Structures are given as structure tokens and as C-alpha cells.
């Protein structure tokens, strides 16, 4: 069995050791490297080619946000899972912009980290339920509804389904296979949806999916 290759980037030794024990207790995972700062994480990732990087935000040299952005530039297909204590949704927005695949809180149960690793490794997006709820509440409280909803333009069922799959991390090809349509049709639905909702990026799609309660697999 091919095990998931995990790189841990965490500057606190005790926390790093705990994550390593947890990961290596799984039959389908192994820790291939450990880094104590963002710059070391980049160098190890380039040399070891992990499947998933567990990335803390607050680290010396380069922080997790900077390291994540650089790693995605170097290796666009690399899966990065942020593991942090920060619950501010501003961090989530910046991390999604940097291209991370997931965000799990250190305060969460150990089993949540394992679920998150498997989710991002399979190409999904994982957002910790605690931060997802916080983001959703902040949007509700501030009345930050997307402009497309205000304009009265409604998505079709197919458009909604395509956006949901995009938010969950599926590629256009995977969405086409799931829905039994062509890749060009997927791209057309995506383009129509973005135009209707006045959205531009994957980050916007994920935020919209959060407000709709779409960020859970059926």
C-alpha cells in the first residue's frame, strides 16, 4: 500500500512531535520530514516531494502564509493543510488566496486532523467546522451578501452543482465525470455562475459555498 507522504512544518517541537505520533499511527500515512520554519519547509518540500504539507501559520524565517504561497508557485499540485490556533476568518481568506487546500484548528479533536489530511490528499477542500461557522456568522451579521444575489440573478441547478464541486476542490475533469457532462459544459456553467454572482476567484466560490452550507460531502 502506498502511504500518504506527510511533511510537518511547525516551530514548536512538542506540537510537532504530537502531530508526528498521530500521523504515523495511521496505516496509510507516514511522516517524511519535519521543519521548524517556513524556509526549511520549502526546501524540504522541494527535496522530499510530500503529498501533503501540514503548515503552521506563525513560524520564523517565513510564516506559513508566505511559505504556502511560495510552495504553490513551485508545486501547484501540492496539497497544503494549515494547522493553527488562529480563528480569525481574515487568515482563512488569505490562505485560500495563497492556494491552501484546508484549514484545521489545533483546538480541534485529533481525529479531525486525520480526516482533514485524507480530504485534502484526495483533492477536496477541508475547512474546520469551527472556523466555517464563524465565517458564516460574520457574513450574516454584517449583511455581506454577494452582489449577484442582490441583483436577483438565480443560478440553475447545474450551475450550483458545478460551483459546489469547485468549492470542494474537484477539477473540471472530475466534475464532468461526476455529472456526466463534458469539460466544456462544466467550464460554461462555471463562467455563467461567476458572471451572475460577480465573482472572480476560487476564494469567492468557497466563501459563497460556505454561506450556502455546501462545504460538506453528501
Buried (B, 14 or more C-beta within 10 A) or exposed (E): EEBBBBBBBBBBEEBBEBBBEBBEEBEEBBBBBBBBBBBBBBEBBEEEEBBBBBBBBBBEBBBBBBBBBBBBEEBEEBBBBBBBEBBEBEBBBBBBBBBBBBBBBBEBEEEBBBBBBBBBBEBBBBBBBBBBEBBBEEBEEEEEEBEBBEEEBEBEEBBBBBBBBBBBBBEBEBBBEEBEBEBEBBBBBBEBBBEBBBBEEBBBBBBBBBBBEBBEEE
